Amino acid sequence: MGTKQMVAKQRKWIWCTALVFMLASGISALAQEEGGVSAEMFTVNNVWMMVATFLVFIMHLGFASLESGLTRAKNTVNILFKNTGIIAIGLLTYALIGFNLMYPGEWIIDGVLGKFSFGIANTLGDAANDTSAYNAGYTYWTDFLFQGMFAATAATIVSGAVAERIKLGSFLIFSTIYVAIVYPIYGSWKWGAGWLDAKGFYDFAGSTIVHSVGGWAALAGVIMLGPRLGKYVGGGIRPIMGHSMPLATIGVFLLWLGWFGFNGGSVLSADPALVSYTLVTTSLASAAGIMGAMLTSWIVQKKPDLTMALNGSLAGLVGITAGADSVAISSAIMIGIIAGALVVFSVILFDKAKLDDPVGAISVHLVCGIWGTLAVGIFSTNPDHSIGAQLMGIGAAAALCFPVALIIFGILRATLGIRVDEDEELKGLDLSEHGMESYAGFQIFSSQ
């Protein structure tokens, strides 16, 4: 081989080596974009998280439908108005204070109260290249909206429990204060890397952080309000039937659909294995919850109760939410079955205690939220998860949320009042609070 040929060959090798190096460097740089996630994967993660956000949004329609169906027709407008107001309050207060309070980064009291500023980034340029401080796989805006949908859910839980007798204005004031301050403070203790997180408490998607936080407030509201007129007469329990079982059933199926985003989105990425596994445990727990509630109610009440089966589905969903990513398939089914049975006994016991919850929200969200959180310590495949840490998280929620909710309701009762007048309650909140009917022009045949 001549000298010129050798030089030409060497030049080719140099150019090839340089090209490979440049391509490798480009790929490496691309992989480092957006906090160590490739540009393509960043986009995929972000799209999935937005889809999950849309699904969580649908849950609010589910709550509105379920609560409307399980209450009387004369209060339907009021239920729908509250659920419409709640999502507005939840998102706006989360933008004003909640997001920064829940994910503070810095602490005023270490791990307990975060240092926060009012408002979120104001323009696209303020956060265009930022990734979430919670997870580097998607944008700042996606993180805010996904978490904001969760915030609104906590107040929605309260709505059903206090239905048919609470003053609209007082309820909206309570929701504003509770969602703006109490929910994000407790959430910061775990999801904001606070003291519960440091103690090893685990709550994947919010059995306690969302559902029990809402459930404790619901319990406080029911205690402060008292039962609906005619519910407990002569020492007995008088059933007050909901006006539309089809509407209630639609609500539950919408909630189950929304839970795919609630739990699936809590993976915080589009990881195909973990997302799909989480959706399987979620669905199996819900199905098992239906079976557990159906069989339990059939045995205890002697007839199959549709409302119990519907709440059994939700009980299974709430129960699996804390550990959907970290329990075995068989454990998910067991968690669901137990949650379904628990919700039946809980509804019956609360009724015997004369705590009037028209939709069973306390039983579903508080009782089964506690069970699901505790179940992580029992069934989790992660050795770092312990019963002790889970009990600590449950106790912390009770210690913060229940007394604060009692105080807020107590102040409202002493000032504005929290319960409508007897005549207004008998007439129905649609006419007395809103001056309109939910089914104008239709004759509703009901003994209520």
N, C-alpha and C positions, 0 to 999 in steps of 0.2 A: 504494500500500500504506500503510495507517494505521500510526501510531506503535506501537499495541499489537501489531499483527501483526508489525512489524519486531522488536520486543522479544522476542516469542514465538519468532520464527525464530532470532534470535541465541541465545536460551536453548537451543534445540534443538541448534544447532551447538556450543555450549559443552559441552552434555551428551554429544554424540556424540564430540567431540574428547577429552573427559575419559575416556569409556569406552574409546576406542581406545588412549589413553595407558596406562590401567590394564591393559588386556589385553596390550599390548606389554611393559609392565613385568613382568607376571606371567609371560609367556613367557620374557622375558630372565632373570628370577630362576630359573625352572624349568630353563633351560639351564645356569645356573651351579651347580645342585645337583650334589652328588657330583663335585666337581672338574672342572666344565666339561662334564659329560655330563648330558643330560636325564634326569629320573626314569624315563621309559619306556625310554630306551636303556640306562640303568644296570641296570634289571631284565633286559632282554634279554641284555646282556653277561654278567650274573651267571648267568643260567640256562644260557647256552651254556658258560660256564666250568665250571659244575657238571657238565653233561653230559660235557664233555671229561674231567673228573676221574673220572667213573664209567667212562669208556672206558679210561683209563690203569689204573684198578684192575683191569679185566678182563685186562690184560696179565699180571698175576701168575698168573692161572689158565692163561694161554697158556704162560708159562714153566714152570709146574709140569707141564703136560701134555707139552710138548715134551721136557723133561729126562727125565721118566718114560719116555716112549716110546723115547728113544734110549739108554736104559740097560737093564740086566737086571732081570727081574721081582723078583729077590731084594733089590733095593735101592729099590723103588718107595715104600714107606712112608717111608723115610729122605728121599727127594727131596721128597715131599709135605710132610713135617714141616718141612724146611728152608725151603721156600717159604712155608709158613704162618707160621713164626717170623720170617722176614725182613720181611714187611710189618708185623708188630707192632713189631719192633725199629726199622724205618725210621720209622714214624709217631711212636713215642714218643720216640726220640732227636731227631727233628726238632722236636718240640714242646719238649723239654727244652733243647736247645742249638743244633740245626742251623739253624733258621729265622732266628734272630737273628744267628748267625755268618755266614750266607750273605748276608743283607741288613742289614749293620750300620748304615749311615748315617754313623757316625763310625768312625775308624780308630785303632788303637793304633800300628801301623806303616802309614803312608800307602799305601793301595791293596793291601796285602799281608795284613795281619791286622786284622780288624775288632774294634771294641769291641762287646761283646755282654752281654746279661743272660740269666739262666736263665729258661726258660719263656716261654709266650705269654700274651696277655691272658687273664685268668682268668674273667671273666664277660661276658655279653652287653653289659652297660653299659659295660665297659671299652673296647670297640671297636665299639659299635653304629653310630656315625656315622663311623667311620674308613674311609678307602679305602686301598687298597694303596699303599705307598710306591713300589712297582715300576710300578704302573699304576693310574690313578685311575678305571678303568671298572668295578670290581666290589669286593666287600667284602673286608675283612681276613681273614675266616674262609675265604672261597673261595680267596684267595691262598695261605694256609697249607696248605690241604688239597691243592690242585693241585700245589704245589711238593713237599709231603711224599710224594706218590705217586711223583714223580721220584726222590726220595732213596732210596726202598726198591728201585727198579729197579737201581741200581748194584750192590748186594750180590747181587741175584738172578743177575746175569751171572756172578759168581764161583761160585755154587752148581753150575752145570752143569759147569764146567771141572774142578772138584775132586771130582766125583761118584764114588761107589763105593769110596772109600778114606779119606776124611777123618773124623776124630772129630767127632761132632755138637757136643759142648760147645766144642771149640776153634774150630769154624767159627762158632758163634753169638757167641763172644767177639770173634773177628776182625771179623765183620759189624758188631757194635755199635760198636767203636772206629772202624772205617773210615767207616761212614755218619755217625757223630756228629761226626767231626772232619775227615777228609781230604776227603770229598766237598763239604761246605759251604765249606771254605777255598778249594779250587780254584774252586768255583762263584762265590764272591764276587769272584774276580779278573775275571770277565766280567759275570755277571748281577747282581752286587752293586755294579757300577760301580767295580771295582778297577783294578789297573794294566794288565791285559790289555785291558780295555775302553778305557782311555785310549790304548793303542797301536794300536787299530783292529782288534783280533781280533774275528771274527764267528762265532757259533755259534747259529743260530736256535733249535733245540730240543734240542741236546745230542749231536751226533755225537762230540764230545770230552768235553764237560762231564759227560755221563751215561755214554755207551757206552765211550769210551776210558778214562775213569776206572775203570770196572768192569773193562775189559779188561786194564789194567796190573796190577790186583790179581789177576785170574785167572791171568795169566802167572806172577806171583810165586808163587802157590799151587801151580801145576803143577810149577814148578822145585823148590820146597821139598819137595813130597810125593813126587815120583817117579811112575813109571807104575804102572798096575794090574798085579797078578800075571798073568803069562801073556801080556801084551800084546806084548812084544818078546823073542822066544825065538830063540837061535842066530843072532843078528845079523839076523833077519828081523822082519817086522811081521805079527802075527797079528790079524786083524780080530775085534773083540768086538762082535757085532751087538746092536742094541737089541731089546727084546722086543715092541714094539707100534708098527708104522708108522701104523696108524690114529690112535693117541693122539698121536703126534708131528705128524701132519698136522693134526689138530684144533688142536693147540697153535699151529702156525704161523698158521692162519686166525684164531684168537683174537687173536694178536699183531698181525696186519694190521688187524683191526678196532680193537684198542686204539690203534694208531698214528694213527687218525683223530683221537683225542683228544690224543695225544702231540704231533703236529705241528699239528693244527687248533687245539688249545687254546693253543699257543704264540704264536698271533696276539695273544692277550691281550685280545681283544674279539670281538664277533660281526659284525665287518666282513664283509658278505656276499661282496664281491669277493675279498678277501684270503684268507678262510677257504676258499672254494670253490677258488681257484687252488692253495692249499697242498695241499688234499686231492687235486687232480688230479696235481700233480707227485709227491706221495707214492705214489699208486697206480701211476702209470706207471713210476716207478723200481722199485717192487717187482716189477711184471710183467716189466720189462726184466731185473731181477736173476734171475728164474726162467729166462728165456730164455738169459741169459749163462752161468749155471751149468749149465743143462741141456745146451747145446751143447758147452761146454768139457768137462764130465765125459764126455759121450758120445764125444768125440774122444779124450780122454786115457785114459779107463778102458775104452773100447771097448763099454761098456754104459751105458744111461741109469740114473743113480743117483738114487733118490727123495730120499735124505737130502741130496744136493748141491743138488737143485732146491729143497727146503724151505729150506736155508740160503741159497740164492741169493735167495729172496724176502726173508729177513731182512737179507741183505747190501745189497740195494737200498734197503730201508727205513732202515737205519743210514746208508748213504751219502748219502741225500737229506736227512737230518734237519738237517744244518748249514745247508743253503741252500735249503730247500723254498720259501721265500717270495721268493727273489731270483735264481733261475736260470730260463732259458727252458724251455719244454716239451721241445724237442729236447735240451737239455742234461740235463734230468732223466732222459730215456731213456738218454742216453750214460753218465751217472753210474751208473745202475742196471746196465747191461750190463757195464761195467768192474768194478763191485763183484761181480757174479755170477761173472765169470771169476776175479777175485782170490781169492774165497773158496775156490774149488776148488783152485787152486795153493797157497794158504796152508795148507789142511788137509793136503794131501799133504806139503808141506815140513815142517810141524810134526811130522808122523808120522815122517818120515825123520830128524828131529833127536831123536827119542825123547821128545818132549814130548807126553804123553798127555792129550788133551782129549776126553772122551767125546762131547761134543755139538757141538764146533766153535765154542765160545763165543769163544775168543781170535781166531779167524779172522774171525768175524762182527762182533764188537763192537770189537776193538782194531784189526785191520788195516783193516776197512772204515770204522771210525770215523775213522782217520787219513786214509784216502782221501777220505771225504766232506768232512772239514774242509778238506783241501787243494783239493778241487774247487771250493769257494767262491771261492778266489783265482783259479782258472782260468776258471770259467764264469759267475760272478756278473755280473748286469747293473748292479750298483751300482759305480761307479768308485772308491768309497772302500774297497772290499774288495781286499786285495792278498795275493799269495802269501807275501810276507815276514811279514806279520802273522799269517797262518794257521800258518806254520811255527813262529812264536814261541809260539803257543798250544799246538800239538802238543808242542813241546819242553818247555814248562812243565809239561804234564801228566805227561810221562815223568819229568822231574826230581823232581817231588813224589811222584807216586803209586807208581811202581815201587819206589823204595828204601824208602819208608815201609811199603809192604805187605810187602816182604822182611823188614824189621825186626820188624814185628808177628808175622808167621809164624815168624820165627826165635826170638823170645822164647817164643812158645807151644810151639814144638818142643822148646826147651831145658827147659821147665817142665812143662807138662801133656802134651806130646806132641801131634802133629797127625794121626798115621796110626794106624788101627786095627791090631790084631795080624793076623798072617797067617791064623790060623784063623778069626777074625771076618770077614775079607775074603772068604775062600772060602765061608763059610757064608752070607754076605750081611748087609748092615747092618740089614735089617728085623728079623731074629731077634737078631743080636748087640747092636744098639743099642736096639731098641724092644721086643723080645720078642713080635712079632706078624708075621703074613704079609699081604702085599698082596692075594693071591688065595687066601685060605684056602678049602679045599674043592675047589680046581681043580687039575688036573694040568697043569703047564707043561712042554711038551715042548721041551727046549733042551739043547744040548751044552755050554752054559756052566756 
